[in-house]
Amino acid sequence: MPALTQTHATFVLEREYPVPVARVWQAFADPEVKARWFGSEDFVEVERTDDFRVGGVSTDDGRRGADGPLSQFRATYTDIVEHRRIVYSYDMWLDGVHASTSITTLLFEPIGTGTRLTFTEQGVHLDGVHGPGPEAAAGREEGTGFLMDQLGAVLAGG
């Protein structure tokens, strides 16, 4: 039987966007807007849903390229305070193997006419599914930073 491993990791990312909180909030609350930044060009979507309410579930399943392994994302919203905070827990699988469980907190703060978004993730990366634990954790942080930058481009009209 293969050895079980678990690597716990926490990271915090901050971004400042030159648009009001309501616009940044919409990018998370409106599934059509979220679909414009949550993902990448090489991700072939299999299923995407987003029930944005406390207890609601968000799914994002797909493959890197047409023949890549199936990546599955399942999140449950546990706290939503309009224009201020979103908390959700999520799990990821790769070809049916559980890769990680995380809890994420998003804080939305007005700064002048713009918004500071603080993204905090606390996770456990399991059994090397996304690579050795420290590499999997670093990869998650890097990937999330990429998404936050894509969000910025969408908010800027790019």
KACOR-V145803 format. One record per run of one state. SS is the DSSP state (helix for helix, strand for strand, loop for the rest). FROM is the first residue (numbers start at 1). LEN is the number of residues. If there is no record, write none. Layout:
ss->SS from->FROM len->LEN
ss->SS from->FROM len->LEN
//
This chain:
ss->loop from->1 len->5
ss->strand from->6 len->12
ss->loop from->18 len->3
ss->helix from->21 len->9
ss->loop from->30 len->1
ss->helix from->31 len->7
ss->loop from->38 len->5
ss->strand from->43 len->8
ss->loop from->51 len->6
ss->strand from->57 len->8
ss->loop from->65 len->5
ss->strand from->70 len->12
ss->loop from->82 len->3
ss->strand from->85 len->10
ss->loop from->95 len->2
ss->strand from->97 len->15
ss->loop from->112 len->2
ss->strand from->114 len->13
ss->loop from->127 len->6
ss->helix from->133 len->23
ss->loop from->156 len->3
//
